[in-house]
Amino acid sequence: MLGNYYYHQIIRKTIVSFGNLFNDIHINHKDSSSNVISDLRVPLAYGPSQKFLSRIRQQPELNQPVQITLPRMSFEMNSIQYDSARKTGVTQTFKTLDGDQLKKVFLPVPYNIGFELNVLAKLNDDALQIVEQILPFFQPSFNITIDLIDSIGEKRDIPIVLNSVNFQDDYEGDFSTRRALIYTFQFTAKTQLFGPISDTTDGLIRKVQVDYHASTDIQSAKREMRYTVVPDPIDANPDDDFGFNETLEIFTDSKTYSPTLQQDV
């Protein structure tokens, strides 16, 4: 079973969707009259906070006067774990259409993906503006819709759960040391991973036959009626117009009547 290549990009889509949640956060600076003098979009990048802290603390050279601009945000995926609380039957499948082809897909496997979001700022007011634009949306979760499998249009709501918020004021050192306020948010994305999509023609209804009896006791019934619906042609596909032939057979003790009805639906 293993070794058949497939790649739905579900984890990648989850990472990108998580980052898009925080990709348009702004902070304002005002004067003494509460007039906005600057509007800054907070930059967001993928990577650990230690990477950005090391750039803040490096010694600037004469040709490198700017170390890194604050405030800014960074995020990264830091864990992936199976979620047994959302487990479903491992052999259950459902059928769907990929264009005009019928596909069979096993039910997805639930996994929790952990994310860490870091807010780095020099001024406390800048950090608080960012934090207050994030916290009210998580109570404690926020749902995002992700197109998990493009080919079959499988879209699902993925809850993003806020687990914790930590604060660190990195002020130790002499006056030449640059200060950094760090807010760390821990999130969990409850996503679902799909396996390979299989082509299938099994389970298509090729013929329908219904028997009616004059009595519930089949052995003593004197009269029975059989109603048969056969698709035309016999190798009908899901995209056919389902024109069919109806055959009605009436059985008695001595005779069988078989009038044929032609009907298109």
Beta strands, then each sheet from edge to edge (+ up, - down):
strand 1: 26-30
strand 2: 36-41
strand 3: 44-46
strand 4: 72-82
strand 5: 93-98
strand 6: 101-106
strand 7: 109-121
strand 8: 141-149
strand 9: 154-170
strand 10: 180-193
strand 11: 197-199
strand 12: 208-213
strand 13: 224-231
strand 14: 244-251
strand 15: 256-257
strand 16: 260-263
sheet 1: 1+ 2-
sheet 2: 3+ 4+ 7- 10+ 9- 8+
sheet 3: 5+ 6- 11+
sheet 4: 12+ 13- 14+ 15-
sheet 5: 12+ 13- 14+ 16-
end
